[in-house]
Amino acid sequence: MVVAQVSGNDLFLRNGETGNTEKIILDAMYMVDELKRFNRTAVIGILPRLGSGSHALSKAIGVNERLEDMCTPLGVRFVDPYNVFYGRADIYLPDGVHLNKRGRKSSGTW
């Protein structure tokens, strides 16, 4: 099985703006289509970022909802990371973006 996680790096830009969600969805669709030809595939949505603000959070949730809508008809499992990771400072590195060792272990429990 191949597990692909959609990165938030293209959604949260350095200048504080949010990226092109349509491009993120199209890129994910292409990736899933390619991976599905060779393996069972699961897609993990964008992880919540600590302290990112409500606008960024709602954009990430919107992308995750669209990814789930994309995966369902393709027969691809979608994992929404918000239920596991939202508000859990104990599983992030100090940057609030990347998972620490405990967070990485938690991601293996889906």
Order of alpha helices (4+ residues) and beta strands (2+ residues): beta-alpha-beta-alpha-beta-alpha-alpha
